[in-house]
Amino acid sequence: MIGRTLGLYFGWRFLVTVSGVFATVFLLIYTIDFVELMRRAGETPQATTALLAKLALYRTPAVAEQILPFAMLFGAMIALLNLSRRLELVVARAAGISAWQFLTPALIVALLLGIAVVSIYNPVSARLKQRALTIETTVLGKGQTQTGKDLWIRQRSTDGQAIIRADRSSGSGATLGQVSVFEFDKAGAFIARIEARRAELKDGYWELAEARLTRPGVPPESFDRYLVATNLSAEQVRESILAADTIPFWDLPHAIENTRRAGFDPTRYLMQFQTLAARPLLFVAMVLVAASVSLRFFRFGGVAQMVLYGIGAGFMLYVATKLVEDLGSSGLLSTTIAAWSPAVIGSLLGTLALLYQEDG
């Protein structure tokens, strides 16, 4: 086994390099987002520079979280290439230490970083993103919507069932704009359609403003105020319209259970939970992919070509991850398979490449 001192040295070098890459990308994202917010704010008087700087700081962690696998890939490649360039890996090999031994500290660090990202970083970034959405709504006048599309809510009540569609929402879902309500009786037969300018969630009912009621065989009726019974709580509505990436990892099981209880589809929350759970293994896969293209001795040449291969392999793994996530979120693929398969396949391919190079 590799010695404790040498293992700590390799692990520290890897941690410092990955942290440096991530910090650089984080700062770049923050700068670009801050400039974009300054452009969007325009002449809004309440959008001060300090407020926009804070808003950009709240938004950046969630965006930076998406590029963490690439930071792991590039950080591992840079760390291993630096060790190889300075002949430290050559000395380690000459001392009888195999590639698997000096990669073990990097793999352990990647696994621990993945656990820290899921358990600590993700909850913080998710809550900061929620604060950012609140600031955007109140200051910049940008309504919160579910992934930029129409909001659809299904509910049950003593009168039967209803499907609610809205163009936008605010107040964490307590207020909906441009609402259409389709009411059905307990047998599932269509009763009426209601169009309203705004709907506010009260205790046990929706209060619709400027509503127009249309029923089969009856002339349309207009109401300044119209009530629709509901069994939904404000928390259930909020969780049904929030994007999955705005819910902290530790709150996702509760959100999944509440969504199921309310009769909504929890697939996107299940997908987010499984994706985050697989994040540590994905980090390990990125390190293995980086190692498979970064252990070549500089004097043998072809290092630049191997690095390009590594970047291409990491990019393909990332694209494959996003593709299967979309399939899982749409229900075409099991969320467990969609979340874990890229990390498992990437780890196996990286291990296979290393076995071929080192032991083949």
Buried (B, 14 or more C-beta within 10 A) or exposed (E): EBEEEBBEBBBEBBBEBBEBBBEEBBEEBBEEBBEEBBEEBEEEEEBEEEBBBBBBBBBBBBBBBEBBBBBBBBBBBBBBBBBBEEBBBBEBBEEEBEBBBBBBBBBBBBBBBBEEBBBEBBBEBBBBBBBBBBBBBEBBEBBBBBEEEEBBBBBBBEBBBBBBBBBBBBBBBBBBBBBBBBBBEEEEEEBBBBBBEBBBBEEEBBBBBEBBBEBEEEEEEEBEEBEBBBEBBBBBBBBBBBBBBBBBBEBBEBBBEBBEEBBBEBBBBBBBBBBBBBBBBBBBBBBBBBBBBBBBBEEEEEBEEBBEBBBEBBEEBBEBBEEBBEBBBEEEBBBBEBBBBBBBBBBEBBBEBBEEBBEE
